Amino acid sequence: MSQFPIEVPLYAEERLDDLLTHQLRIIQSDEVFSFSMDAVLLARFAAVPKRGKILDLCTGNGVIPLLLSTRTEALIEGIEIQPRLADMARRSTELNHLQHQITIREGDLRQLVQETGHGVYDALTVNPPYMPLTGGDLKLNPHQAIARHEIHCTLEEVISSSMRLLRTGGKMSMVHKPQRLGEIMTILRQYRLEPKVIRFVHPRAGMEANMVLIEAHRDGKPDIRVLPPLIVYQDNGEYSKEIYDIYYRSE
């Protein structure tokens, strides 16, 4: 349970969830897209400075800024295009008394550079929509459709915006689907973001990867490290030791 009293409003269908073991809580709702393991893994994988400025694109309900606040003293910003999710992220920030470190913006990541200027962030994280837009996508709950499909931003727009927002040498960390890795690598290099670290996430040993974590440096030199695979479940169905440590032990 959080050490903080509830000092922010909760609206219909919203609930408070504990956020791992960091004595943090987060506002969630089944009516919108709640965070999942990919966000948690990205928040631990991401290369973040001890101080400086960090930006989280497609921040949703603010889970990644909240988790990053346990790893760094840097100022953290999140940007979210959906007003309802941005409001939830702001209230979760206030709930955890982190307004001094986390700022949530409501807006379009493609236009953010016009407000901030070029090259102002030391690090950037993004858990973007994974799938291109198809005709059947509109059948989803609108909040879920926007989170899963490239309705408001394409992969290229995410990467090109990241390049403009990062300083030279700044680090971008992304989680995505392995099926699009070739496309991701091509677009990263097209926009001067050199892939430096790759780690595949597998549901179980012997199974194909279902997630990939990527770190890229703006204007970096070609040199890629492929880390050992991250296995989520043991044969008995329980979390692997590494996943357990990520979820339930402080770094």
C-alpha positions in Angstrom: 0.0 0.0 0.0 1.1 3.6 -0.6 2.5 5.6 2.2 0.4 8.6 0.9 -3.2 9.4 1.7 -5.6 9.6 -1.2 -5.7 13.3 -2.0 -6.9 13.3 -5.6 -10.3 12.6 -7.1 -11.2 9.2 -8.5 -13.9 9.1 -11.2 -16.4 6.4 -12.2 -14.8 3.1 -13.1 -11.4 4.1 -11.9 -9.3 2.2 -9.3 -6.0 2.5 -7.5 -3.4 -0.2 -8.1 -0.2 -0.7 -6.3 2.8 -0.2 -8.5 5.2 -3.0 -7.8 7.1 -2.6 -4.5 8.0 1.1 -4.8 5.3 2.3 -2.5 3.7 4.0 -5.5 0.1 3.8 -6.6 -1.4 4.4 -10.0 -4.9 5.3 -11.2 -6.3 2.8 -13.7 -9.5 2.0 -15.4 -10.8 -1.0 -17.4 -12.4 1.5 -19.8 -9.0 2.6 -21.1 -5.7 0.9 -21.9 -4.0 -0.2 -18.6 -0.2 -0.7 -18.5 1.3 -4.1 -19.0 4.6 -5.9 -18.7 6.1 -4.2 -21.7 6.0 -0.8 -19.9 7.5 -2.3 -16.7 10.4 -3.9 -18.7 11.1 -0.8 -20.6 11.2 1.3 -17.4 13.9 -1.1 -16.1 15.8 -1.5 -19.4 15.9 2.2 -20.2 19.3 4.0 -20.0 18.6 7.1 -17.9 20.9 9.7 -16.5 21.1 10.4 -12.8 20.2 14.1 -13.5 19.1 16.0 -16.5 15.8 15.8 -18.5 13.9 12.7 -19.6 10.9 12.4 -21.9 8.4 9.6 -22.1 6.4 9.6 -25.4 2.9 7.9 -25.5 2.9 8.0 -21.7 -0.6 6.7 -21.3 -1.5 6.8 -17.6 2.0 7.7 -16.7 3.3 4.4 -15.5 6.8 4.8 -17.0 7.5 8.2 -15.5 6.4 6.9 -12.2 8.7 3.9 -12.4 11.6 6.0 -13.7 11.3 8.3 -10.7 12.6 5.4 -8.6 15.8 5.2 -10.6 16.8 8.8 -11.2 16.7 12.3 -9.8 16.3 13.7 -13.4 13.3 15.8 -14.3 10.8 13.6 -16.2 8.1 14.7 -18.7 5.4 12.5 -20.3 3.3 13.4 -23.3 -0.1 11.8 -24.0 -2.5 12.7 -26.8 -5.6 11.3 -25.1 -7.1 13.8 -22.6 -8.5 11.2 -20.2 -5.2 9.3 -19.9 -3.2 12.5 -19.5 -5.5 13.5 -16.7 -5.1 10.1 -15.0 -1.3 10.5 -15.3 -1.4 13.9 -13.7 -3.5 12.7 -10.8 -1.3 9.7 -10.3 1.7 12.1 -10.2 -0.1 14.2 -7.5 -1.2 11.1 -5.6 2.5 10.0 -5.2 3.7 13.6 -4.4 6.0 13.6 -7.5 5.0 17.0 -9.0 8.5 18.3 -8.3 9.9 15.7 -10.7 7.2 14.6 -13.1 5.3 16.8 -15.5 2.6 15.4 -17.8 1.8 17.2 -21.1 -1.4 16.7 -23.0 -0.6 16.9 -26.7 0.7 15.5 -30.0 4.2 14.2 -29.8 4.7 15.2 -33.5 4.3 18.9 -32.5 6.2 18.9 -29.2 9.5 20.1 -30.6 7.7 23.3 -31.6 7.2 24.0 -27.9 10.4 22.6 -26.4 13.0 23.3 -29.1 15.4 20.8 -30.6 17.8 18.6 -28.6 16.6 19.4 -25.1 16.3 15.9 -23.6 19.1 13.6 -22.4 17.1 10.5 -22.6 13.8 9.4 -24.1 11.5 6.4 -23.6 8.6 5.2 -25.7 6.2 2.3 -25.7 4.5 3.2 -29.0 1.5 1.7 -30.7 2.7 -1.6 -32.2 0.5 -2.2 -35.2 -0.2 -0.3 -38.4 -3.7 0.9 -38.9 -6.1 -1.4 -40.7 -9.8 -1.3 -41.4 -10.8 -3.6 -38.5 -9.0 -1.4 -35.9 -11.9 0.9 -35.5 -14.0 -1.9 -34.0 -11.9 -1.6 -30.8 -12.6 0.6 -27.8 -11.3 4.0 -29.0 -8.8 4.3 -26.1 -7.4 0.8 -26.8 -7.3 1.3 -30.6 -5.2 4.4 -30.1 -2.8 2.6 -27.8 -2.4 -0.4 -30.0 -2.6 1.0 -33.5 -0.8 3.8 -35.4 -3.9 6.1 -35.4 -2.3 9.3 -34.2 1.4 8.5 -34.9 3.3 6.1 -37.1 6.6 4.4 -36.2 8.4 6.8 -38.4 6.8 9.8 -36.8 7.8 8.5 -33.3 11.4 8.0 -34.4 11.7 11.3 -36.3 10.3 13.2 -33.3 12.6 11.4 -31.0 15.6 12.4 -33.0 14.6 16.1 -33.0 13.9 16.1 -29.2 17.1 14.3 -28.1 20.5 16.1 -27.8 23.5 14.7 -29.6 24.5 11.6 -27.7 21.1 11.3 -26.1 19.6 7.9 -25.6 16.3 6.6 -26.9 14.8 3.4 -25.3 11.9 1.6 -27.0 9.9 -1.6 -26.6 8.2 -3.0 -29.7 7.4 -6.2 -31.5 10.2 -8.3 -33.0 8.2 -8.7 -36.2 9.0 -5.1 -37.0 12.6 -5.1 -36.0 14.0 -4.7 -39.5 11.7 -1.7 -40.1 12.7 -0.2 -36.8 16.4 -0.5 -37.5 16.1 1.0 -40.9 14.1 4.0 -39.7 16.3 4.6 -36.6 19.4 4.9 -38.8 17.5 7.0 -41.3 17.0 9.5 -38.5 20.5 9.4 -37.1 19.6 7.2 -34.1 22.1 4.4 -34.0 20.9 1.1 -32.5 23.3 0.2 -29.7 21.7 -2.4 -27.4 19.0 -5.0 -28.2 17.4 -7.5 -25.9 14.7 -10.0 -26.9 12.0 -11.0 -24.4 10.7 -14.6 -24.6 7.5 -16.0 -22.9 9.4 -19.2 -22.1 12.8 -20.7 -22.9 12.6 -22.3 -26.4 9.8 -20.0 -27.5 10.0 -17.2 -30.0 10.5 -13.7 -28.7 7.3 -11.6 -28.4 8.9 -8.3 -27.4 12.2 -6.5 -28.2 13.9 -3.8 -26.2 16.1 -1.4 -28.1 18.4 1.4 -27.1 19.6 3.9 -29.7 21.9 6.9 -29.4 21.5 10.0 -31.4 24.5 10.4 -33.8 26.2 7.3 -32.3 28.7 5.1 -34.0 27.7 1.7 -35.3 28.3 -0.9 -32.6 25.4 -3.2 -31.5 25.3 -5.3 -28.4 22.8 -8.1 -28.2 22.1 -9.0 -24.6 21.1 -12.4 -23.3 17.4 -13.2 -23.8 15.0 -12.3 -21.0 12.8 -15.2 -20.2 9.5 -14.3 -18.5 8.1 -17.7 -17.2 9.8 -20.8 -15.8 8.5 -24.2 -16.9 6.3 -24.3 -13.7 4.5 -21.2 -14.9 6.1 -18.9 -12.2 8.0 -15.8 -13.1 11.7 -16.3 -13.8 14.1 -14.9 -11.2 15.0 -11.9 -13.3 11.3 -11.0 -14.0 10.5 -11.5 -10.3 13.4 -9.2 -9.4 12.2 -6.5 -11.9 8.7 -6.6 -10.5 9.2 -7.1 -6.8 12.6 -5.9 -5.8 14.0 -2.4 -5.8 17.0 -1.8 -8.2 
